[in-house]
């Protein structure tokens, strides 16, 4: 079983907190390239995820979840 991150929980948390991704970039200095990686559900550092959790005052599961990848192509 192969897993990948999904940042869909972060999108939901941002909406609940009435925040936007640009707020993350401006308030906690998350780079545009990191936000782009997150938009593509690519891994980012745990340090970034912790910063986001602190800023949004939420738990890890409110920012990222692990989802199974269907590897049927190999």
C-alpha positions as CSV (number, residue, x, y, z in Angstrom):
1,X,0.0,0.0,0.0
2,X,1.4,3.4,-1.0
3,X,0.2,6.6,0.7
4,X,0.4,10.2,-0.4
5,X,-0.6,13.4,1.5
6,X,-3.9,15.2,0.8
7,X,-4.3,18.8,2.0
8,X,-8.1,18.8,1.5
9,X,-8.5,19.1,5.3
10,X,-6.5,22.3,5.1
11,X,-8.8,23.8,2.5
12,X,-11.8,23.0,4.7
13,X,-10.1,24.5,7.8
14,X,-9.2,27.6,5.9
15,X,-12.8,28.1,4.9
16,X,-14.0,27.4,8.5
17,X,-11.5,30.0,9.8
18,X,-12.3,32.5,7.0
19,X,-8.7,32.5,5.8
20,X,-7.1,32.2,2.4
21,X,-3.8,30.6,1.2
22,X,-2.4,34.1,0.7
23,X,-2.9,34.6,4.5
24,X,-0.6,31.7,5.1
25,X,2.0,33.1,2.7
26,X,1.9,36.5,4.3
27,X,1.5,35.6,8.0
28,X,3.8,32.6,8.4
29,X,6.1,33.0,5.4
30,X,5.1,29.9,3.5
31,X,6.5,30.2,0.0
32,X,4.4,30.2,-3.1
33,X,6.2,27.1,-4.3
34,X,5.3,25.2,-1.1
35,X,1.7,26.2,-1.5
36,X,1.9,25.0,-5.1
37,X,3.2,21.6,-4.0
38,X,0.4,21.4,-1.5
39,X,-2.1,22.1,-4.2
40,X,-0.7,19.2,-6.1
41,X,-0.9,17.0,-3.0
42,X,2.9,16.7,-3.0
43,X,4.9,16.2,0.3
44,X,6.1,19.3,2.2
45,X,8.1,19.5,5.3
46,X,6.6,18.7,8.7
47,X,8.0,22.1,9.9
48,X,5.7,23.8,7.4
49,X,2.7,21.8,8.4
50,X,3.4,22.6,12.1
51,X,3.6,26.3,11.3
52,X,0.2,26.1,9.5
53,X,-1.3,24.2,12.5
54,X,0.0,26.9,14.9
55,X,-1.3,29.7,12.7
56,X,-4.7,28.1,12.2
57,X,-4.8,26.9,15.9
58,X,-5.7,23.4,14.8
59,X,-4.5,19.8,14.9
60,X,-2.4,18.0,12.3
61,X,-5.5,16.1,11.0
62,X,-7.1,19.5,10.2
63,X,-4.3,20.2,7.7
64,X,-3.2,16.9,6.1
65,X,-4.4,13.4,5.8
66,X,-2.8,10.3,4.2
67,X,-4.7,8.7,1.3
68,X,-4.0,5.5,-0.4
69,X,-2.6,5.7,-4.0
70,X,-3.9,3.1,-6.5
71,X,-0.7,1.8,-8.1
72,X,-2.4,-0.4,-10.7
73,X,-0.3,1.1,-13.5
74,X,2.8,-1.0,-12.8
